[in-house]
Amino acid sequence: MGDGERAFEQAGTRIREALAGRRPRRISLPSFQRAAVLVPVLRRVDGPTLLFTRRADGLRRHRGEISFPGGHLEGAEDARAAALREALEEVALDPGAVEVVGDLDDRPSVTQYLVTPVVGLVAEPPASFGRDEREVEEVFEVPLAKFLDPGSLRFEWWDGSRIPPGAPRRPLLDLDDEEVDREQGRYRVYFFDAVAGSGRVIWGLTARVLKDLLDRAFS
């Protein structure tokens, strides 16, 4: 086993233990649609990577933004089934190749989706991924080590007035105390520069999901 494969095994162990040790927060928001994303951690020769998509520019919502593969729940399916289905549809990731190791906290979005992040380890990923051109502009990977660098994360305070008109403010601002300045009506927005100089900036809900995973498993 090479150093990269060993690093994947070590990361997988830490993620499994972290997700087994704490029950994720579940939220009930009847006015929001249920959705799920898959957070795929891949084994590569040079070390574990995380898989992201950049959403197609022609989409009505979140066009051009970086996200994990995902979408809304269909019928009676649960979050894990939806996350695996969406990853298959969007990037052709075989559900049978994914070891689902747990869920992260539910996250409400400004477009009134309640998103459950599902974490999966992929020990035998394909050399490259396909993409649904209607929804995905590009598929790319970022080394986990990039996000473990303390300098990779930054945040800004955003005023609550930046929440889009019509979006319910209370669930979007009902965050942990360190995430919200209630006196001034502002909230933190996190950013990761995925690849320096590339313009690929992970922010918003995707950045919160990523930070949640890093805080739990690697802090």
C-alpha positions as CSV (number, residue, x, y, z in Angstrom):
1,M,0.0,0.0,0.0
2,G,1.4,3.4,-1.0
3,D,1.3,6.6,1.0
4,G,-1.7,7.9,-0.9
5,E,-3.7,4.8,-0.3
6,R,-2.6,4.7,3.4
7,A,-3.8,8.3,3.8
8,F,-7.2,7.4,2.4
9,E,-7.5,4.5,4.9
10,Q,-6.5,6.8,7.7
11,A,-9.0,9.5,6.6
12,G,-11.7,6.9,6.2
13,T,-11.2,5.7,9.8
14,R,-11.4,9.2,11.2
15,I,-14.5,10.0,9.2
16,R,-16.3,6.7,10.3
17,E,-15.4,7.3,13.9
18,A,-16.5,10.9,13.8
19,L,-19.9,10.2,12.2
20,A,-20.6,7.2,14.5
21,G,-19.9,9.3,17.6
22,R,-22.5,12.0,17.1
23,R,-26.1,12.0,15.9
24,P,-26.6,14.6,13.2
25,R,-29.0,17.4,13.7
26,R,-32.3,16.9,12.0
27,I,-34.6,19.8,11.2
28,S,-38.3,19.9,10.4
29,L,-39.3,22.6,7.9
30,P,-42.6,21.6,6.2
31,S,-42.4,24.5,3.8
32,F,-39.0,23.4,2.4
33,Q,-38.5,20.6,-0.1
34,R,-36.3,17.7,1.0
35,A,-33.0,17.2,-0.8
36,A,-29.7,15.4,-0.3
37,V,-26.1,15.7,-1.5
38,L,-23.4,13.1,-1.6
39,V,-20.0,14.1,-0.1
40,P,-17.7,11.7,-1.9
41,V,-14.2,11.0,-0.5
42,L,-12.1,9.2,-3.2
43,R,-9.0,7.1,-2.9
44,R,-6.3,8.3,-5.3
45,V,-2.6,7.4,-5.6
46,D,-1.5,10.8,-4.3
47,G,-4.0,10.8,-1.4
48,P,-7.7,11.2,-0.8
49,T,-9.7,13.7,-2.7
50,L,-13.2,15.2,-2.5
51,L,-15.4,15.3,-5.6
52,F,-17.3,18.5,-6.6
53,T,-19.4,19.7,-9.5
54,R,-19.8,23.1,-11.0
55,R,-23.4,23.6,-11.9
56,A,-24.4,24.4,-15.5
57,D,-24.8,28.0,-16.3
58,G,-28.2,27.4,-17.8
59,L,-29.9,26.2,-14.6
60,R,-32.5,28.4,-13.0
61,R,-31.1,28.0,-9.5
62,H,-27.5,28.1,-8.2
63,R,-26.1,28.4,-11.8
64,G,-22.4,28.2,-12.0
65,E,-21.9,27.4,-8.3
66,I,-19.8,24.6,-7.0
67,S,-21.6,21.9,-5.2
68,F,-21.6,18.2,-4.2
69,P,-23.6,15.9,-6.4
70,G,-27.2,16.0,-5.2
71,G,-30.8,17.0,-5.7
72,H,-34.4,16.6,-4.3
73,L,-35.8,13.5,-2.9
74,E,-38.2,11.6,-5.1
75,G,-41.3,9.8,-3.8
76,A,-40.7,7.9,-0.6
77,E,-36.9,7.6,-1.0
78,D,-34.7,8.6,1.9
79,A,-31.7,11.0,1.8
80,R,-29.1,8.3,1.3
81,A,-31.0,6.7,-1.6
82,A,-31.5,10.2,-3.2
83,A,-27.8,11.2,-2.8
84,L,-26.6,8.0,-4.4
85,R,-29.2,8.3,-7.3
86,E,-28.2,11.9,-7.9
87,A,-24.5,11.1,-8.0
88,L,-25.2,8.3,-10.5
89,E,-27.3,10.7,-12.7
90,E,-25.0,13.7,-12.5
91,V,-21.5,12.2,-12.6
92,A,-22.0,8.5,-13.3
93,L,-20.7,7.4,-9.9
94,D,-21.8,3.8,-9.4
95,P,-23.7,3.5,-6.1
96,G,-22.2,0.1,-5.6
97,A,-18.7,1.7,-5.4
98,V,-19.8,4.0,-2.5
99,E,-19.5,3.0,1.2
100,V,-22.0,5.3,3.0
101,V,-20.5,6.0,6.4
102,G,-22.9,8.5,7.8
103,D,-24.8,11.8,7.5
104,L,-24.1,15.4,8.5
105,D,-26.4,18.0,9.9
106,D,-29.4,19.1,7.9
107,R,-28.9,22.4,6.1
108,P,-31.6,24.8,4.9
109,S,-30.9,26.6,1.7
110,V,-32.0,30.1,0.5
111,T,-33.9,28.4,-2.3
112,Q,-36.0,26.6,0.4
113,Y,-34.5,23.1,0.2
114,L,-33.7,21.2,3.4
115,V,-30.5,19.4,2.5
116,T,-29.2,16.2,4.2
117,P,-25.5,15.7,3.4
118,V,-24.5,12.0,3.0
119,V,-20.8,11.1,3.3
120,G,-19.4,8.2,1.2
121,L,-16.0,6.6,0.8
122,V,-15.0,5.5,-2.7
123,A,-12.1,3.0,-2.5
124,E,-12.2,2.2,-6.2
125,P,-13.2,5.4,-8.1
126,P,-13.1,5.5,-11.9
127,A,-10.2,7.2,-13.5
128,S,-12.6,10.0,-14.6
129,F,-16.2,10.9,-14.3
130,G,-19.0,11.5,-16.7
131,R,-21.4,14.4,-16.4
132,D,-25.0,15.2,-17.1
133,E,-24.5,18.2,-19.4
134,R,-27.9,19.6,-18.6
135,E,-27.0,20.1,-14.9
136,V,-23.2,19.9,-14.6
137,E,-20.7,22.1,-16.3
138,E,-17.6,20.3,-15.0
139,V,-16.6,17.7,-12.5
140,F,-13.4,18.1,-10.5
141,E,-11.5,16.8,-7.5
142,V,-9.6,18.6,-4.7
143,P,-7.1,16.9,-2.4
144,L,-8.3,16.5,1.1
145,A,-5.0,17.9,2.2
146,K,-5.8,21.2,0.6
147,F,-8.7,21.7,3.0
148,L,-6.8,20.6,6.1
149,D,-4.5,23.6,5.6
150,P,-5.8,26.2,8.1
151,G,-5.3,28.9,5.5
152,S,-7.7,27.4,3.0
153,L,-10.8,28.6,4.9
154,R,-12.0,32.2,5.3
155,F,-15.3,33.8,6.1
156,E,-17.2,37.1,5.8
157,W,-20.0,38.6,7.8
158,W,-23.1,39.0,5.6
159,D,-26.0,41.2,6.6
160,G,-29.4,39.4,6.9
161,S,-30.7,41.7,4.2
162,R,-28.7,39.7,1.6
163,I,-31.1,36.7,2.0
164,P,-33.1,36.6,-1.2
165,P,-36.6,38.2,-1.1
166,G,-39.2,35.6,-0.2
167,A,-36.8,33.2,1.5
168,P,-37.8,32.6,5.1
169,R,-35.3,34.4,7.3
170,R,-35.8,32.6,10.6
171,P,-34.7,29.0,9.5
172,L,-31.8,30.5,7.5
173,L,-30.5,32.5,10.5
174,D,-31.3,29.8,13.1
175,L,-27.7,28.7,13.3
176,D,-25.2,28.0,16.1
177,D,-24.4,31.0,18.2
178,E,-20.9,31.4,16.7
179,E,-22.4,31.6,13.2
180,V,-24.8,34.5,13.8
181,D,-24.4,38.0,15.2
182,R,-28.0,38.4,16.4
183,E,-27.5,42.0,17.7
184,Q,-26.4,43.2,14.2
185,G,-28.5,40.7,12.2
186,R,-25.6,39.2,10.3
187,Y,-24.3,35.7,9.7
188,R,-21.1,34.1,8.7
189,V,-20.5,32.9,5.1
190,Y,-17.6,30.5,4.6
191,F,-15.3,30.3,1.6
192,F,-12.7,27.7,0.5
193,D,-10.5,28.5,-2.5
194,A,-10.5,25.1,-4.1
195,V,-7.7,25.7,-6.6
196,A,-5.6,28.9,-6.3
197,G,-6.2,31.2,-9.2
198,S,-8.8,29.0,-10.8
199,G,-11.9,30.9,-9.8
200,R,-13.2,27.8,-8.2
201,V,-14.5,29.1,-4.9
202,I,-16.6,26.8,-2.6
203,W,-18.9,28.9,-0.5
204,G,-22.4,29.0,1.0
205,L,-24.2,25.8,1.9
206,T,-21.5,23.6,0.2
207,A,-18.8,25.3,2.3
208,R,-20.8,24.8,5.5
209,V,-21.2,21.1,4.7
210,L,-17.5,20.8,4.0
211,K,-16.5,22.6,7.2
212,D,-18.9,20.4,9.2
213,L,-17.1,17.3,7.9
214,L,-13.6,18.7,8.6
215,D,-14.5,20.0,12.1
216,R,-15.9,16.6,13.1
217,A,-13.3,14.3,11.6
218,F,-10.1,16.3,11.5
219,S,-10.1,19.0,14.2
